[in-house]
Amino acid sequence: MRAHVSVPVVLSAFLLAGCAQVTDQIASSDAAAVYAKCMADVRATAESQLISARLWLGDGTDSVNKLTDAKPFVAIERDALTQVHDRTLQCRQIVAGDKRYAAWNTPPWREYFQRGDAIYSKLAGGEITAGMANRLTIESRGKFQTEALRGNPEAVRPEAVQQQKTAEAMLQATPQVAAAQPRQARQRLTTTNCAWFGNELNCTAVR
């Protein structure tokens, strides 16, 4: 695998319009380039544009508001998230089936994708807020970088490492906000706390 094949943060894990048309090019094209085109097609969809405003992108454009977003996705956003996730899974198969990119089958990558799928499941199911999903995404990306760099000092681009450091600093400086509540229940605010158990998420509501 080339050292710098990587995926954008939350949309990478969730994130096919156009992908089916490019998969037959793998035999004559570089798999990483085809994958990048596939992901670009996903990000260009209306569904991706709808949810990206609330999801952590990790490209330097994210604001603290994404970490304090105390509302879960509404029905239309959950449907869009599911469509984006399904298309992204198809994009992953482009590189997963190419032996030149065998590193994608190593623990750091497999666990990163597994954690991303776990975050997706909780967010699509309405169990966590967008802010919680973004916090978990930053944590997952940090774990991935630590493991990937341990095995290969060039596995992650320097700019990606710096973006992660910035995200983690922002995360540490931002307190978790209680989930938004219906008017009649505001006097009993509920916060959902999530913790990683391996690569699985355990989330509980705390009043």
C-alpha positions as a Python dict, from the first residue, in 0.01 Angstrom:
ca = {
    (1, 'M'): (0, 0, 0),
    (2, 'R'): (123, 349, -71),
    (3, 'A'): (205, 532, 247),
    (4, 'H'): (-37, 818, 204),
    (5, 'V'): (-362, 654, 98),
    (6, 'S'): (-602, 784, 359),
    (7, 'V'): (-967, 863, 414),
    (8, 'P'): (-1146, 1176, 533),
    (9, 'V'): (-1263, 1153, 893),
    (10, 'V'): (-1635, 1111, 968),
    (11, 'L'): (-1745, 1105, 606),
    (12, 'S'): (-1475, 847, 542),
    (13, 'A'): (-1615, 616, 801),
    (14, 'F'): (-1978, 674, 692),
    (15, 'L'): (-1910, 775, 351),
    (16, 'L'): (-2203, 559, -467),
    (17, 'A'): (-2301, 764, -708),
    (18, 'G'): (-2061, 706, -993),
    (19, 'C'): (-1864, 434, -816),
    (20, 'A'): (-2023, 147, -1005),
    (21, 'Q'): (-1910, 308, -1327),
    (22, 'V'): (-1544, 320, -1226),
    (23, 'T'): (-1491, -20, -1064),
    (24, 'D'): (-1433, -185, -1401),
    (25, 'Q'): (-1132, 43, -1451),
    (26, 'I'): (-933, -119, -1170),
    (27, 'A'): (-752, -356, -1404),
    (28, 'S'): (-600, -65, -1595),
    (29, 'S'): (-596, 208, -1329),
    (30, 'D'): (-433, 258, -994),
    (31, 'A'): (-673, 136, -727),
    (32, 'A'): (-602, 430, -498),
    (33, 'A'): (-690, 678, -774),
    (34, 'V'): (-1010, 491, -853),
    (35, 'Y'): (-1097, 485, -483),
    (36, 'A'): (-1033, 860, -457),
    (37, 'K'): (-1261, 920, -755),
    (38, 'C'): (-1527, 701, -598),
    (39, 'M'): (-1511, 892, -269),
    (40, 'A'): (-1517, 1225, -452),
    (41, 'D'): (-1834, 1113, -625),
    (42, 'V'): (-1985, 1025, -287),
    (43, 'R'): (-1895, 1362, -137),
    (44, 'A'): (-2052, 1537, -436),
    (45, 'T'): (-2394, 1380, -378),
    (46, 'A'): (-2680, 1579, -230),
    (47, 'E'): (-2696, 1334, 61),
    (48, 'S'): (-2332, 1393, 152),
    (49, 'Q'): (-2371, 1769, 125),
    (50, 'L'): (-2671, 1754, 356),
    (51, 'I'): (-2490, 1578, 641),
    (52, 'S'): (-2140, 1723, 598),
    (53, 'A'): (-2252, 2052, 752),
    (54, 'R'): (-2286, 1873, 1087),
    (55, 'L'): (-2017, 1605, 1060),
    (56, 'W'): (-1646, 1636, 1135),
    (57, 'L'): (-1451, 1657, 809),
    (58, 'G'): (-1101, 1691, 949),
    (59, 'D'): (-991, 1921, 669),
    (60, 'G'): (-928, 2234, 874),
    (61, 'T'): (-1274, 2382, 814),
    (62, 'D'): (-1448, 2235, 1119),
    (63, 'S'): (-1568, 2464, 1398),
    (64, 'V'): (-1626, 2402, 1767),
    (65, 'N'): (-2000, 2408, 1693),
    (66, 'K'): (-1967, 2056, 1554),
    (67, 'L'): (-1842, 1937, 1892),
    (68, 'T'): (-2121, 2105, 2087),
    (69, 'D'): (-2401, 2003, 1851),
    (70, 'A'): (-2647, 1863, 2106),
    (71, 'K'): (-2906, 1731, 1864),
    (72, 'P'): (-2930, 1389, 1696),
    (73, 'F'): (-2989, 1363, 1324),
    (74, 'V'): (-3349, 1409, 1211),
    (75, 'A'): (-3512, 1151, 986),
    (76, 'I'): (-3402, 1305, 655),
    (77, 'E'): (-3043, 1329, 779),
    (78, 'R'): (-3042, 970, 904),
    (79, 'D'): (-3166, 852, 564),
    (80, 'A'): (-2896, 1055, 388),
    (81, 'L'): (-2633, 917, 626),
    (82, 'T'): (-2737, 562, 548),
    (83, 'Q'): (-2717, 623, 174),
    (84, 'V'): (-2372, 780, 208),
    (85, 'H'): (-2248, 497, 429),
    (86, 'D'): (-2371, 231, 185),
    (87, 'R'): (-2197, 404, -105),
    (88, 'T'): (-1876, 438, 93),
    (89, 'L'): (-1872, 66, 169),
    (90, 'Q'): (-1871, 8, -206),
    (91, 'C'): (-1579, 246, -246),
    (92, 'R'): (-1381, 55, 15),
    (93, 'Q'): (-1411, -263, -189),
    (94, 'I'): (-1208, -107, -470),
    (95, 'V'): (-890, -106, -265),
    (96, 'A'): (-977, -395, -34),
    (97, 'G'): (-964, -632, -329),
    (98, 'D'): (-631, -506, -463),
    (99, 'K'): (-331, -697, -327),
    (100, 'R'): (-105, -396, -379),
    (101, 'Y'): (-296, -231, -95),
    (102, 'A'): (-275, -518, 150),
    (103, 'A'): (-207, -274, 435),
    (104, 'W'): (-580, -200, 434),
    (105, 'N'): (-622, -546, 581),
    (106, 'T'): (-387, -474, 872),
    (107, 'P'): (-528, -409, 1222),
    (108, 'P'): (-504, -24, 1217),
    (109, 'W'): (-719, 3, 904),
    (110, 'R'): (-962, -274, 993),
    (111, 'E'): (-1017, -132, 1340),
    (112, 'Y'): (-1052, 223, 1207),
    (113, 'F'): (-1326, 115, 969),
    (114, 'Q'): (-1491, -93, 1243),
    (115, 'R'): (-1502, 206, 1478),
    (116, 'G'): (-1639, 425, 1201),
    (117, 'D'): (-1914, 174, 1134),
    (118, 'A'): (-1995, 168, 1507),
    (119, 'I'): (-2028, 548, 1515),
    (120, 'Y'): (-2245, 536, 1205),
    (121, 'S'): (-2475, 277, 1363),
    (122, 'K'): (-2530, 488, 1675),
    (123, 'L'): (-2584, 811, 1482),
    (124, 'A'): (-2812, 656, 1220),
    (125, 'G'): (-3012, 492, 1498),
    (126, 'G'): (-3068, 823, 1676),
    (127, 'E'): (-2880, 701, 1984),
    (128, 'I'): (-2620, 978, 1991),
    (129, 'T'): (-2599, 1343, 1896),
    (130, 'A'): (-2399, 1479, 1606),
    (131, 'G'): (-2160, 1636, 1857),
    (132, 'M'): (-2097, 1301, 2024),
    (133, 'A'): (-2039, 1136, 1685),
    (134, 'N'): (-1782, 1401, 1601),
    (135, 'R'): (-1603, 1359, 1934),
    (136, 'L'): (-1588, 985, 1886),
    (137, 'T'): (-1458, 1032, 1534),
    (138, 'I'): (-1168, 1245, 1656),
    (139, 'E'): (-1084, 982, 1918),
    (140, 'S'): (-1098, 705, 1657),
    (141, 'R'): (-875, 894, 1418),
    (142, 'G'): (-622, 950, 1696),
    (143, 'K'): (-612, 578, 1772),
    (144, 'F'): (-564, 501, 1404),
    (145, 'Q'): (-278, 744, 1362),
    (146, 'T'): (-101, 615, 1673),
    (147, 'E'): (-121, 254, 1555),
    (148, 'A'): (-39, 329, 1191),
    (149, 'L'): (262, 545, 1274),
    (150, 'R'): (395, 284, 1514),
    (151, 'G'): (428, 40, 1226),
    (152, 'N'): (535, 292, 962),
    (153, 'P'): (654, 647, 1039),
    (154, 'E'): (540, 755, 692),
    (155, 'A'): (194, 598, 709),
    (156, 'V'): (18, 929, 775),
    (157, 'R'): (78, 1259, 599),
    (158, 'P'): (235, 1528, 823),
    (159, 'E'): (-54, 1764, 752),
    (160, 'A'): (-301, 1497, 865),
    (161, 'V'): (-109, 1455, 1190),
    (162, 'Q'): (-121, 1830, 1248),
    (163, 'Q'): (-493, 1843, 1173),
    (164, 'Q'): (-547, 1567, 1427),
    (165, 'K'): (-347, 1755, 1691),
    (166, 'T'): (-561, 2063, 1629),
    (167, 'A'): (-880, 1859, 1654),
    (168, 'E'): (-770, 1696, 1979),
    (169, 'A'): (-680, 2034, 2130),
    (170, 'M'): (-1021, 2167, 2033),
    (171, 'L'): (-1185, 1858, 2180),
    (172, 'Q'): (-1003, 1898, 2512),
    (173, 'A'): (-1104, 2263, 2535),
    (174, 'T'): (-1471, 2198, 2460),
    (175, 'P'): (-1701, 2061, 2733),
    (176, 'Q'): (-1960, 1804, 2638),
    (177, 'V'): (-2310, 1949, 2609),
    (178, 'A'): (-2620, 1769, 2732),
    (179, 'A'): (-2846, 1637, 2459),
    (180, 'A'): (-3130, 1862, 2349),
    (181, 'Q'): (-3451, 1782, 2534),
    (182, 'P'): (-3822, 1839, 2467),
    (183, 'R'): (-3956, 2149, 2642),
    (184, 'Q'): (-4147, 1950, 2903),
    (185, 'A'): (-3835, 1758, 3002),
    (186, 'R'): (-3581, 2039, 3021),
    (187, 'Q'): (-3571, 2021, 3398),
    (188, 'R'): (-3429, 1669, 3367),
    (189, 'L'): (-3152, 1696, 3110),
    (190, 'T'): (-3009, 1370, 2987),
    (191, 'T'): (-2654, 1325, 2866),
    (192, 'T'): (-2542, 1023, 2667),
    (193, 'N'): (-2197, 898, 2758),
    (194, 'C'): (-2013, 665, 2521),
    (195, 'A'): (-1700, 461, 2579),
    (196, 'W'): (-1495, 237, 2352),
    (197, 'F'): (-1476, -131, 2441),
    (198, 'G'): (-1223, -251, 2192),
    (199, 'N'): (-1372, -116, 1870),
    (200, 'E'): (-1731, -137, 1986),
    (201, 'L'): (-1928, 149, 2140),
    (202, 'N'): (-2117, 130, 2466),
    (203, 'C'): (-2344, 431, 2515),
    (204, 'T'): (-2561, 498, 2820),
    (205, 'A'): (-2797, 780, 2908),
    (206, 'V'): (-2717, 961, 3232),
    (207, 'R'): (-2953, 1204, 3409),
}
